[in-house]
Amino acid sequence: MATLNKSAARAMVEVGAAAATDVTGFGLIGHLHDMLRGEPGSTGLGAEIWADRVPVLDGVGELIAEGFVPGGTRRNETAFSPWVDVHAGVDATMRTVLFDAQTSGGLLIAVEEERGADLVSALATSGAPARAVIGRFTDARPGRIEVRSSPDVDA
């Protein structure tokens, strides 16, 4: 909550982002699922998330291990799990992180695949505290989210 998304928003406009959402109450998975639905009448897209690339604040794993998980996170998991396939190698802590109900998260930004490095560079220049390419959209399995430990696992 100490960092605004203003500079990140400028960076995404600079590289021509196709879509974006702020990750808040519905967590990363919930907001990504909403992005996958697309425009009314469209067939939608699928997505692949690479868990080892998702930025996580220091200490979050320890808090989860101690049971400090908001009720909204568990409700997100119940609501969105029907559209999510979590592959081997993704642990329970990361699964919880992906469904975490945020009050003020970062931005989930969609750019053309070849612009990913440009976006990460623009975010670094803008001073965004965390930046990473964490996955990709796919034409396979519209509406489904595949969570893999890395891009090279179970591809």
WOCOR-V301042 format. One record per pair of residues at least 12 apart in sequence whose C-alpha atoms are under 10 Angstrom apart, sorted by the first residue. I is the first residue (numbers start at 0). J is the second residue. If there is no record, write none. Layout:
i:I j:J
i:I j:J
This chain:
i:0 j:101
i:0 j:102
i:0 j:103
i:0 j:104
i:0 j:105
i:1 j:103
i:2 j:103
i:2 j:104
i:2 j:105
i:2 j:126
i:2 j:127
i:2 j:128
i:3 j:103
i:3 j:104
i:3 j:105
i:3 j:127
i:4 j:21
i:4 j:103
i:4 j:104
i:4 j:105
i:4 j:106
i:4 j:127
i:5 j:125
i:5 j:127
i:6 j:121
i:6 j:122
i:6 j:123
i:6 j:124
i:6 j:125
i:6 j:126
i:6 j:127
i:7 j:105
i:7 j:106
i:7 j:108
i:7 j:118
i:7 j:119
i:7 j:121
i:7 j:122
i:7 j:123
i:7 j:124
i:7 j:125
i:7 j:126
i:7 j:127
i:7 j:128
i:7 j:129
i:7 j:130
i:8 j:106
i:8 j:108
i:8 j:122
i:8 j:125
i:8 j:127
i:9 j:121
i:9 j:122
i:9 j:125
i:10 j:117
i:10 j:118
i:10 j:119
i:10 j:120
i:10 j:121
i:10 j:122
i:10 j:123
i:10 j:124
i:10 j:125
i:10 j:126
i:10 j:127
i:11 j:106
i:11 j:108
i:11 j:109
i:11 j:110
i:11 j:117
i:11 j:118
i:11 j:119
i:11 j:121
i:11 j:122
i:12 j:118
i:12 j:121
i:13 j:117
i:13 j:118
i:13 j:121
i:13 j:122
i:14 j:110
i:14 j:111
i:14 j:114
i:14 j:115
i:14 j:116
i:14 j:117
i:14 j:118
i:14 j:119
i:14 j:120
i:14 j:121
i:15 j:109
i:15 j:110
i:15 j:111
i:15 j:114
i:15 j:117
i:15 j:118
i:16 j:108
i:16 j:109
i:16 j:110
i:16 j:111
i:16 j:114
i:16 j:115
i:16 j:118
i:17 j:108
i:17 j:109
i:17 j:110
i:17 j:111
i:18 j:34
i:18 j:107
i:18 j:108
i:18 j:109
i:18 j:110
i:19 j:31
i:19 j:34
i:19 j:106
i:19 j:107
i:19 j:108
i:19 j:109
i:19 j:110
i:20 j:33
i:20 j:34
i:20 j:104
i:20 j:105
i:20 j:106
i:20 j:107
i:20 j:108
i:20 j:109
i:21 j:101
i:21 j:103
i:21 j:104
i:21 j:105
i:21 j:106
i:21 j:107
i:21 j:108
i:22 j:99
i:22 j:100
i:22 j:101
i:22 j:102
i:22 j:103
i:22 j:104
i:22 j:105
i:22 j:106
i:22 j:107
i:23 j:99
i:23 j:100
i:23 j:101
i:23 j:102
i:23 j:103
i:23 j:104
i:23 j:105
i:23 j:106
i:24 j:71
i:24 j:72
i:24 j:75
i:24 j:98
i:24 j:99
i:24 j:100
i:24 j:101
i:24 j:102
i:24 j:103
i:24 j:104
i:25 j:71
i:25 j:72
i:25 j:74
i:25 j:75
i:25 j:76
i:25 j:78
i:25 j:79
i:25 j:97
i:25 j:98
i:25 j:99
i:25 j:100
i:25 j:101
i:25 j:102
i:26 j:71
i:26 j:72
i:26 j:75
i:26 j:76
i:26 j:79
i:26 j:95
i:26 j:96
i:26 j:97
i:26 j:98
i:26 j:99
i:26 j:100
i:26 j:101
i:26 j:102
i:26 j:103
i:26 j:104
i:27 j:48
i:27 j:53
i:27 j:75
i:27 j:96
i:27 j:97
i:27 j:98
i:27 j:99
i:27 j:100
i:27 j:101
i:27 j:104
i:27 j:105
i:27 j:106
i:27 j:107
i:28 j:48
i:28 j:75
i:28 j:76
i:28 j:79
i:28 j:80
i:28 j:82
i:28 j:83
i:28 j:94
i:28 j:96
i:28 j:97
i:28 j:98
i:28 j:99
i:28 j:100
i:28 j:144
i:28 j:146
i:29 j:75
i:29 j:76
i:29 j:78
i:29 j:79
i:29 j:80
i:29 j:82
i:29 j:97
i:29 j:98
i:29 j:99
i:29 j:100
i:30 j:79
i:30 j:98
i:30 j:106
i:30 j:107
i:31 j:45
i:31 j:46
i:31 j:48
i:31 j:107
i:31 j:108
i:31 j:109
i:31 j:136
i:31 j:142
i:31 j:143
i:31 j:144
i:32 j:44
i:32 j:45
i:32 j:46
i:32 j:79
i:32 j:82
i:32 j:83
i:32 j:142
i:32 j:143
i:32 j:144
i:33 j:142
i:34 j:46
i:34 j:107
i:34 j:109
i:34 j:136
i:34 j:142
i:35 j:136
i:35 j:137
i:35 j:141
i:35 j:142
i:35 j:143
i:35 j:144
i:36 j:141
i:36 j:142
i:36 j:143
i:37 j:142
i:42 j:138
i:42 j:140
i:42 j:141
i:42 j:142
i:43 j:137
i:43 j:138
i:43 j:139
i:43 j:140
i:43 j:141
i:43 j:142
i:43 j:143
i:44 j:136
i:44 j:137
i:44 j:138
i:44 j:139
i:44 j:140
i:44 j:141
i:44 j:142
i:44 j:143
i:44 j:144
i:45 j:82
i:45 j:135
i:45 j:136
i:45 j:137
i:45 j:138
i:45 j:139
i:45 j:140
i:45 j:141
i:45 j:142
i:45 j:143
i:45 j:144
i:45 j:145
i:46 j:83
i:46 j:134
i:46 j:135
i:46 j:136
i:46 j:137
i:46 j:138
i:46 j:139
i:46 j:140
i:46 j:141
i:46 j:142
i:46 j:143
i:46 j:144
i:46 j:145
i:46 j:146
i:47 j:83
i:47 j:84
i:47 j:133
i:47 j:134
i:47 j:135
i:47 j:136
i:47 j:137
i:47 j:139
i:47 j:143
i:47 j:144
i:47 j:145
i:47 j:146
i:47 j:147
i:47 j:149
i:47 j:150
i:47 j:154
i:48 j:85
i:48 j:97
i:48 j:132
i:48 j:133
i:48 j:134
i:48 j:135
i:48 j:136
i:48 j:144
i:48 j:145
i:48 j:146
i:48 j:147
i:48 j:148
i:48 j:149
i:48 j:150
i:49 j:89
i:49 j:132
i:49 j:133
i:49 j:134
i:49 j:135
i:49 j:145
i:49 j:146
i:49 j:147
i:49 j:148
i:49 j:149
i:49 j:150
i:49 j:151
i:49 j:152
i:50 j:85
i:50 j:88
i:50 j:89
i:50 j:90
i:50 j:93
i:50 j:94
i:50 j:96
i:50 j:97
i:50 j:133
i:50 j:134
i:50 j:146
i:50 j:147
i:50 j:148
i:50 j:149
i:50 j:150
i:51 j:88
i:51 j:89
i:51 j:93
i:51 j:133
i:51 j:146
i:51 j:147
i:51 j:148
i:51 j:149
i:51 j:150
i:52 j:130
i:52 j:131
i:52 j:132
i:52 j:133
i:52 j:134
i:52 j:148
i:52 j:149
i:52 j:150
i:53 j:93
i:53 j:96
i:53 j:97
i:53 j:129
i:53 j:130
i:53 j:131
i:53 j:132
i:53 j:133
i:53 j:134
i:53 j:148
i:54 j:96
i:54 j:105
i:54 j:128
i:54 j:129
i:54 j:130
i:54 j:131
i:54 j:132
i:54 j:133
i:55 j:93
i:55 j:96
i:55 j:97
i:55 j:129
i:56 j:129
i:59 j:92
i:59 j:93
i:59 j:96
i:60 j:91
i:60 j:92
i:60 j:93
i:60 j:95
i:60 j:96
i:61 j:92
i:62 j:92
i:63 j:91
i:63 j:92
i:63 j:93
i:63 j:95
i:63 j:96
i:64 j:91
i:64 j:92
i:68 j:95
i:68 j:96
i:68 j:99
i:68 j:100
i:69 j:99
i:69 j:100
i:69 j:101
i:70 j:99
i:70 j:100
i:71 j:98
i:71 j:99
i:71 j:100
i:71 j:101
i:72 j:95
i:72 j:96
i:72 j:97
i:72 j:98
i:72 j:99
i:72 j:100
i:72 j:101
i:73 j:95
i:73 j:98
i:73 j:99
i:73 j:100
i:74 j:98
i:74 j:99
i:74 j:100
i:75 j:95
i:75 j:97
i:75 j:98
i:75 j:99
i:75 j:100
i:76 j:94
i:76 j:95
i:76 j:97
i:76 j:98
i:76 j:99
i:76 j:100
i:77 j:98
i:78 j:98
i:79 j:98
i:79 j:143
i:79 j:144
i:80 j:98
i:80 j:143
i:80 j:144
i:81 j:143
i:81 j:144
i:82 j:140
i:82 j:141
i:82 j:142
i:82 j:143
i:82 j:144
i:82 j:145
i:83 j:142
i:83 j:143
i:83 j:144
i:83 j:145
i:83 j:146
i:84 j:143
i:84 j:144
i:84 j:145
i:84 j:146
i:84 j:147
i:85 j:144
i:85 j:145
i:85 j:146
i:85 j:147
i:85 j:148
i:86 j:145
i:86 j:146
i:86 j:147
i:86 j:148
i:86 j:152
i:86 j:153
i:87 j:146
i:87 j:147
i:87 j:148
i:87 j:152
i:87 j:153
i:88 j:146
i:88 j:147
i:88 j:148
i:88 j:149
i:88 j:152
i:88 j:153
i:89 j:146
i:89 j:147
i:89 j:148
i:89 j:149
i:90 j:148
i:93 j:146
i:93 j:148
i:94 j:146
i:97 j:146
i:105 j:127
i:105 j:128
i:105 j:129
i:105 j:130
i:106 j:129
i:106 j:130
i:107 j:130
i:107 j:132
i:107 j:133
i:108 j:132
i:109 j:132
i:109 j:134
i:109 j:135
i:109 j:136
i:110 j:132
i:110 j:135
i:110 j:136
i:111 j:135
i:111 j:136
i:112 j:132
i:112 j:134
i:112 j:135
i:112 j:136
i:115 j:131
i:115 j:132
i:115 j:133
i:115 j:135
i:116 j:131
i:116 j:132
i:118 j:130
i:118 j:131
i:118 j:132
i:119 j:131
i:119 j:132
i:133 j:149
i:133 j:150
i:134 j:146
i:134 j:147
i:134 j:149
i:134 j:150
i:135 j:150
